Amino acid sequence: MPMSGPDEPTGPYTGGPAGPGAGGSGAGGSAGLGDAGPAGLGAGEQTGLRARRRRRIHDALSAAAITLFLERGFDAVSVAEIAAAAGVSKPTLFAYFPAKEDLILHRILDHRGEAARVVRARAAGVTPLAALESHLLAGLDRREPVTGLNDDPEVLAFHGLVFATPSLLGRVAQYTAGDEQALAAALAEVALPADDLPGAASAFGDVVGAVPAPGDLAAALAAAQIIAVQRVLARENWARLRAGENAAARHPAAVTATRRAFDALSRALPDYA
């Protein structure tokens, strides 16, 4: 869950893309965020200034939110308090973050649909499962927060906050369902035998009232298993680190667990291996 966005160089979740002090903003230090830009500038310069100003406000809100949430808990902090800490109004806050949960979970949005992208971007001759396994192993090597193998205290605290907050977990579950659907669509593009899973398709149709095409059902079942495996592996890594292990010591076991899990997936899902 999981992670920094592609334009967020800091890594840990709590500082925002450029840290709490970026551009003179951040919790408790955002005076002047509502000021107008300098007059007498060309259209291109004004556009650039507006973009930078929007980014400063976004970062200030994000930094204020994560600081307050980690100090007091998600439910104990109001959006009015976050807006005040960032030096903006509540309407401005909601213009940037439509829901309170977005103040936290925007940090993982770049990972939505990631499994599907990995499958579609795989090199010729590489199977979907091989591509996904390689991607996950590389993430472990890089200590990507989404793998659970990042022992930065702020990252551990971020995950702890999410796991302890029902509304955040509910939103993450929605993201996970979307990831599963996106991966199923990508896997459905992989050629399957024409007679694949006819019995399962019939049984599935009895439950939901409609029988999907066999290939589509195979992809949906495969995607559900793959996403579940990734989620369980990441949660196990996080739990181990939360209990006191460090990421470097955990890494070999995490790699072994990942390889074993994907070996099991390959046996269960030979059409994607």
C-alpha positions as CSV (number, residue, x, y, z in Angstrom):
1,M,0.0,0.0,0.0
2,P,0.7,1.0,-0.2
3,M,4.2,4.7,-1.1
4,S,5.6,7.8,-2.5
5,G,4.3,9.0,-5.8
6,P,6.5,9.2,-8.9
7,D,7.2,12.9,-8.2
8,E,7.7,12.4,-4.5
9,P,11.5,12.1,-3.9
10,T,11.4,11.9,-0.1
11,G,10.3,8.3,0.2
12,P,8.6,8.3,3.7
13,Y,4.9,9.1,3.6
14,T,4.8,11.8,6.2
15,G,6.8,14.6,4.6
16,G,4.8,15.0,1.4
17,P,6.4,15.3,-2.0
18,A,8.8,18.0,-1.0
19,G,8.6,17.8,2.8
20,P,6.6,19.9,5.2
21,G,8.7,22.9,4.6
22,A,8.6,22.9,0.9
23,G,8.2,26.4,-0.6
24,G,7.8,27.9,2.8
25,S,4.6,25.9,3.5
26,G,3.7,23.0,5.8
27,A,1.9,22.5,9.0
28,G,2.3,25.5,11.2
29,G,4.4,27.3,8.5
30,S,2.1,28.1,5.6
31,A,1.7,31.9,6.0
32,G,1.0,33.5,2.6
33,L,-0.5,30.5,0.8
34,G,-3.5,32.6,-0.1
35,D,-1.5,35.5,-1.4
36,A,-1.8,36.4,-5.1
37,G,1.2,36.0,-7.3
38,P,3.3,39.0,-8.6
39,A,1.8,41.2,-11.2
40,G,3.3,42.0,-14.5
41,L,4.2,38.5,-15.5
42,G,3.6,36.8,-18.9
43,A,0.9,34.1,-19.3
44,G,3.4,31.3,-19.2
45,E,5.1,32.6,-16.0
46,Q,1.8,33.1,-14.3
47,T,0.7,29.6,-15.2
48,G,4.0,28.3,-13.7
49,L,3.4,30.3,-10.6
50,R,-0.1,29.0,-10.2
51,A,1.1,25.4,-10.6
52,R,3.8,25.9,-8.0
53,R,1.4,27.7,-5.6
54,R,-1.1,24.8,-6.0
55,R,1.7,22.3,-5.3
56,R,2.7,24.3,-2.2
57,I,-0.9,24.3,-0.9
58,H,-1.3,20.6,-1.7
59,D,2.0,19.7,0.2
60,A,1.1,21.9,3.1
61,L,-2.3,20.2,3.5
62,S,-0.8,16.8,3.1
63,A,2.0,17.5,5.7
64,A,-0.4,19.0,8.2
65,A,-2.8,16.1,7.9
66,I,-0.3,13.3,8.3
67,T,1.4,15.1,11.3
68,L,-1.9,15.6,13.1
69,F,-3.2,12.1,12.2
70,L,-0.1,10.4,13.5
71,E,-0.1,12.5,16.7
72,R,-3.8,12.1,17.6
73,G,-5.4,9.5,15.3
74,F,-7.4,9.8,12.2
75,D,-10.9,10.2,13.8
76,A,-9.7,12.6,16.4
77,V,-8.6,15.3,13.9
78,S,-11.1,17.5,12.0
79,V,-10.6,18.8,8.5
80,A,-11.0,22.3,10.0
81,E,-8.0,21.7,12.1
82,I,-6.0,20.5,9.1
83,A,-7.0,23.5,7.1
84,A,-6.0,25.9,9.9
85,A,-2.7,24.2,10.3
86,A,-2.0,24.6,6.6
87,G,-3.2,28.2,6.6
88,V,-6.1,27.7,4.2
89,S,-9.9,27.5,4.4
90,K,-12.0,24.3,4.6
91,P,-13.4,25.0,1.0
92,T,-9.8,25.2,-0.2
93,L,-8.9,21.9,1.5
94,F,-11.8,20.2,-0.2
95,A,-10.8,21.6,-3.5
96,Y,-7.6,19.7,-3.2
97,F,-8.8,16.6,-1.3
98,P,-12.5,15.8,-1.8
99,A,-12.6,13.5,1.2
100,K,-10.8,13.3,4.5
101,E,-9.4,9.9,3.6
102,D,-7.8,11.4,0.5
103,L,-5.4,13.4,2.7
104,I,-3.8,10.1,3.6
105,L,-4.4,7.8,0.8
106,H,-3.4,10.1,-2.1
107,R,0.2,8.9,-1.2
108,I,-0.5,5.5,-2.6
109,L,-2.5,6.4,-5.7
110,D,0.4,5.9,-8.1
111,H,0.3,2.2,-7.2
112,R,-3.3,1.8,-8.2
113,G,-3.5,-0.6,-11.2
114,E,0.2,-1.3,-10.9
115,A,-0.2,-5.1,-11.4
116,A,-2.1,-4.6,-14.6
117,R,0.5,-2.2,-15.9
118,V,3.3,-4.7,-15.1
119,V,1.5,-7.4,-17.0
120,R,0.9,-5.2,-20.0
121,A,4.4,-3.8,-20.1
122,R,6.2,-7.2,-19.8
123,A,8.8,-8.1,-22.4
124,A,8.0,-10.5,-25.2
125,G,8.3,-14.1,-23.9
126,V,7.8,-13.1,-20.3
127,T,4.8,-14.6,-18.6
128,P,2.4,-12.5,-16.5
129,L,3.4,-14.3,-13.3
130,A,7.1,-14.0,-14.0
131,A,6.8,-10.3,-14.7
132,L,4.8,-9.8,-11.5
133,E,7.3,-11.8,-9.4
134,S,10.3,-9.9,-10.8
135,H,8.5,-6.6,-10.1
136,L,7.8,-7.5,-6.5
137,L,11.3,-8.8,-5.9
138,A,12.7,-5.6,-7.3
139,G,10.4,-3.7,-4.9
140,L,11.8,-5.7,-2.0
141,D,15.3,-4.8,-3.0
142,R,14.4,-1.1,-3.2
143,R,12.5,-1.3,0.1
144,E,9.4,0.0,-1.6
145,P,6.8,0.7,1.1
146,V,4.1,-1.1,-0.9
147,T,6.0,-4.3,-0.2
148,G,5.8,-3.8,3.5
149,L,9.6,-4.0,3.7
150,N,10.4,-0.5,4.7
151,D,11.4,0.2,8.3
152,D,11.4,4.0,8.2
153,P,9.5,4.9,11.4
154,E,7.2,7.2,9.5
155,V,6.3,4.5,6.9
156,L,5.6,2.0,9.7
157,A,3.5,4.6,11.5
158,F,1.6,5.4,8.2
159,H,0.7,1.7,7.8
160,G,-0.2,1.4,11.4
161,L,-2.6,4.4,11.0
162,V,-4.3,2.9,8.0
163,F,-4.6,-0.6,9.5
164,A,-6.1,0.9,12.7
165,T,-8.7,3.1,10.9
166,P,-11.8,1.4,9.6
167,S,-12.6,4.2,7.1
168,L,-9.1,4.1,5.6
169,L,-9.2,0.3,5.4
170,G,-12.6,0.6,3.6
171,R,-11.1,2.9,1.0
172,V,-8.0,0.6,0.6
173,A,-10.4,-2.3,0.1
174,Q,-12.0,-0.3,-2.7
175,Y,-8.6,0.3,-4.3
176,T,-7.8,-3.4,-4.0
177,A,-11.0,-4.4,-5.7
178,G,-10.1,-2.0,-8.5
179,D,-6.6,-3.4,-8.8
180,E,-8.1,-6.9,-9.0
181,Q,-10.5,-5.8,-11.8
182,A,-7.7,-4.0,-13.7
183,L,-5.4,-7.1,-13.4
184,A,-8.2,-9.4,-14.6
185,A,-8.7,-7.2,-17.7
186,A,-4.9,-7.4,-18.4
187,L,-4.8,-11.1,-17.9
188,A,-7.9,-11.6,-20.1
189,E,-5.7,-10.4,-22.9
190,V,-3.5,-13.4,-22.5
191,A,-4.5,-16.3,-24.8
192,L,-6.2,-19.1,-23.0
193,P,-7.5,-22.5,-24.2
194,A,-11.0,-22.3,-25.6
195,D,-12.3,-24.9,-23.1
196,D,-10.7,-23.3,-20.0
197,L,-12.8,-23.5,-16.8
198,P,-16.2,-24.4,-18.3
199,G,-17.4,-25.9,-15.0
200,A,-16.2,-23.0,-12.9
201,A,-17.9,-20.6,-15.2
202,S,-21.2,-22.4,-14.8
203,A,-20.9,-22.5,-11.0
204,F,-19.9,-18.8,-10.9
205,G,-23.0,-17.9,-13.0
206,D,-25.3,-19.7,-10.6
207,V,-24.0,-17.4,-7.8
208,V,-24.2,-14.0,-9.5
209,G,-26.9,-14.7,-12.1
210,A,-24.6,-14.3,-15.2
211,V,-22.0,-16.5,-16.8
212,P,-18.9,-14.6,-18.0
213,A,-16.9,-15.9,-20.8
214,P,-14.6,-18.7,-19.7
215,G,-11.4,-16.8,-20.4
216,D,-12.7,-13.8,-18.5
217,L,-13.6,-15.9,-15.5
218,A,-10.2,-17.5,-15.6
219,A,-8.6,-14.1,-15.6
220,A,-10.8,-12.9,-12.7
221,L,-10.0,-15.9,-10.6
222,A,-6.3,-15.6,-11.3
223,A,-6.3,-11.9,-10.5
224,A,-8.1,-12.5,-7.2
225,Q,-5.4,-14.9,-6.2
226,I,-2.5,-12.8,-7.3
227,I,-3.7,-9.6,-5.6
228,A,-4.4,-11.6,-2.4
229,V,-0.9,-13.1,-2.4
230,Q,0.7,-9.6,-2.8
231,R,-1.5,-8.2,0.0
232,V,-0.7,-11.0,2.4
233,L,3.1,-10.9,1.7
234,A,3.2,-7.1,2.2
235,R,1.1,-7.3,5.4
236,E,3.4,-10.1,6.8
237,N,6.5,-8.0,6.1
238,W,5.0,-5.0,7.8
239,A,4.0,-7.0,10.8
240,R,7.5,-8.4,11.2
241,L,9.0,-5.0,11.0
242,R,6.4,-3.6,13.4
243,A,7.4,-6.4,15.9
244,G,11.0,-5.2,15.8
245,E,12.8,-6.8,12.9
246,N,14.7,-4.5,10.6
247,A,14.3,-4.5,6.8
248,A,17.8,-5.7,6.0
249,A,17.4,-8.7,8.3
250,R,13.9,-9.5,7.0
251,H,14.8,-9.2,3.3
252,P,16.1,-12.8,2.7
253,A,13.0,-14.3,4.3
254,A,10.8,-11.9,2.3
255,V,12.4,-12.9,-0.9
256,T,12.0,-16.6,-0.1
257,A,8.4,-16.1,0.8
258,T,7.7,-14.3,-2.4
259,R,9.4,-16.9,-4.5
260,R,7.5,-19.7,-2.8
261,A,4.2,-17.9,-3.2
262,F,4.7,-17.3,-6.9
263,D,5.8,-20.9,-7.3
264,A,2.5,-21.9,-5.8
265,L,0.7,-19.5,-8.1
266,S,2.5,-20.9,-11.1
267,R,1.3,-24.4,-10.3
268,A,-2.3,-23.2,-9.6
269,L,-2.4,-20.8,-12.7
270,P,-0.4,-22.6,-15.4
271,D,-2.0,-20.5,-18.2
272,Y,-0.3,-17.4,-16.8
273,A,3.0,-19.0,-15.9
